[in-house]
Amino acid sequence: MMERFSRVITDAAGTSAALVAAIALVVGWAASGPLFHFSDTWQLVINTTTTVITFLMVFLIQRSQNKDARAMEAKLNELIAAMEGASNRLIDVESLTEKELDAVHQHYQRLSELAQQDDSITRSHSIEEADSRHRAKHPRRAG
């Protein structure tokens, strides 16, 4: 039930109608200022309303982003698992520690450096094959 409710609210909050409603709320509040003599209570109404809405939307947005991220991770994991020559080490890479992610980043940085040394931009390497392929290609270019 909460899943369905969250999805409906997330979908509704991202529409033009939601923006128009938010603008109408602010305009209505501003227009009511003279009626309430711009009192502290009048100001408190908009402050409280926007604070509560913002507070709830932060959690709703985070929930939506978490779900989208998990879906994207699953799709990328499927592609990595299905591709011949792709490094299976990258499956579930998001669960690595920062230190481990730095090591993966260094591998790809080295891969990029090797790729820049190639004559053709169509050649590629995997993490495991980068150094050996580069050494194997190097004599062919020199000869």
C-alpha positions as CSV (number, residue, x, y, z in Angstrom):
1,M,0.0,0.0,0.0
2,M,2.8,2.4,0.9
3,E,4.6,1.6,-2.3
4,R,1.5,2.5,-4.4
5,F,0.9,5.6,-2.4
6,S,4.5,6.8,-2.8
7,R,4.5,6.1,-6.5
8,V,1.2,8.1,-7.0
9,I,2.5,11.1,-4.9
10,T,5.9,11.0,-6.7
11,D,4.2,10.9,-10.1
12,A,1.8,13.7,-9.2
13,A,4.5,15.9,-7.6
14,G,6.5,16.0,-10.8
15,T,3.7,17.4,-13.0
16,S,2.9,20.8,-14.3
17,A,-0.4,20.7,-12.3
18,A,1.6,20.4,-9.1
19,L,3.7,23.4,-10.0
20,V,0.6,25.4,-10.8
21,A,-1.0,24.3,-7.5
22,A,2.2,25.4,-5.6
23,I,2.2,28.8,-7.3
24,A,-1.6,29.2,-6.6
25,L,-1.0,28.4,-2.9
26,V,1.7,31.1,-2.6
27,V,-0.3,33.6,-4.6
28,G,-3.4,32.9,-2.5
29,W,-1.4,33.2,0.7
30,A,0.1,36.5,-0.5
31,A,-3.3,37.8,-1.6
32,S,-4.7,37.0,1.9
33,G,-2.0,39.2,3.6
34,P,-4.2,42.3,3.7
35,L,-7.1,40.3,5.1
36,F,-5.0,39.1,8.0
37,H,-3.1,42.4,8.3
38,F,0.2,40.6,7.4
39,S,0.2,39.2,11.0
40,D,2.8,36.8,12.4
41,T,0.2,34.0,12.3
42,W,-0.3,34.7,8.5
43,Q,3.4,34.3,8.0
44,L,3.5,31.3,10.2
45,V,0.9,29.6,8.0
46,I,3.1,29.7,4.9
47,N,6.3,28.9,6.8
48,T,4.8,25.8,8.4
49,T,3.1,24.6,5.2
50,T,6.3,24.9,3.1
51,T,8.4,23.3,5.9
52,V,6.1,20.3,6.2
53,I,5.8,19.8,2.4
54,T,9.6,20.2,2.0
55,F,10.3,17.7,4.8
56,L,8.0,15.1,3.3
57,M,9.3,15.7,-0.2
58,V,12.9,15.1,0.8
59,F,12.0,11.6,1.9
60,L,9.8,11.0,-1.1
61,I,12.5,12.1,-3.5
62,Q,15.2,10.0,-1.7
63,R,12.9,7.0,-1.9
64,S,12.4,7.5,-5.6
65,Q,16.1,8.0,-6.3
66,N,17.0,4.8,-4.3
67,K,14.5,2.8,-6.3
68,D,15.8,4.2,-9.6
69,A,19.4,3.6,-8.6
70,R,18.7,0.0,-7.7
71,A,16.9,-0.6,-11.0
72,M,19.8,1.0,-12.9
73,E,22.3,-1.1,-11.0
74,A,20.3,-4.3,-11.9
75,K,20.2,-3.3,-15.6
76,L,24.0,-2.6,-15.6
77,N,24.8,-5.8,-13.7
78,E,22.8,-7.7,-16.3
79,L,24.7,-6.1,-19.2
80,I,28.1,-6.8,-17.5
81,A,27.1,-10.4,-16.8
82,A,25.9,-10.9,-20.4
83,M,28.9,-9.3,-22.2
84,E,31.8,-11.6,-23.0
85,G,35.1,-10.0,-21.9
86,A,33.4,-7.6,-19.4
87,S,34.9,-7.7,-15.9
88,N,32.5,-9.5,-13.6
89,R,34.3,-7.6,-10.8
90,L,32.1,-4.7,-11.6
91,I,28.9,-6.5,-10.8
92,D,27.6,-5.0,-7.6
93,V,30.4,-2.5,-7.6
94,E,28.2,0.0,-5.7
95,S,28.7,-2.1,-2.5
96,L,32.5,-1.7,-2.5
97,T,34.2,0.5,0.0
98,E,35.6,3.9,-1.0
99,K,39.1,2.5,-1.0
100,E,38.0,-0.4,-3.3
101,L,36.2,2.1,-5.6
102,D,39.4,4.2,-5.7
103,A,41.3,1.0,-6.9
104,V,38.7,0.4,-9.6
105,H,39.0,4.1,-10.6
106,Q,42.8,3.8,-10.9
107,H,42.4,0.7,-13.1
108,Y,40.1,2.7,-15.4
109,Q,42.4,5.7,-15.3
110,R,45.3,3.4,-16.5
111,L,43.0,2.0,-19.1
112,S,42.2,5.5,-20.4
113,E,46.0,6.3,-20.5
114,L,46.6,3.2,-22.5
115,A,43.7,3.9,-24.9
116,Q,45.1,7.4,-25.5
117,Q,48.4,5.8,-26.6
118,D,46.6,3.7,-29.3
119,D,46.5,4.8,-32.9
120,S,42.8,4.0,-33.2
121,I,39.9,5.2,-31.0
122,T,38.1,1.9,-31.8
123,R,40.4,-0.3,-29.8
124,S,39.4,-1.1,-26.3
125,H,40.6,-3.0,-23.2
126,S,39.2,-4.6,-20.2
127,I,40.7,-4.0,-16.8
128,E,42.4,-7.4,-16.8
129,E,43.7,-7.2,-20.4
130,A,44.8,-3.6,-20.5
131,D,48.5,-4.0,-19.8
132,S,49.0,-7.2,-21.7
133,R,47.1,-6.0,-24.8
134,H,48.9,-2.8,-24.9
135,R,52.3,-4.6,-24.7
136,A,51.1,-7.0,-27.5
137,K,50.0,-4.1,-29.7
138,H,53.1,-2.0,-29.1
139,P,55.6,-4.1,-31.1
140,R,53.2,-4.2,-34.1
141,R,53.1,-0.4,-34.2
142,A,56.9,-0.1,-33.8
143,G,57.5,-2.7,-36.6
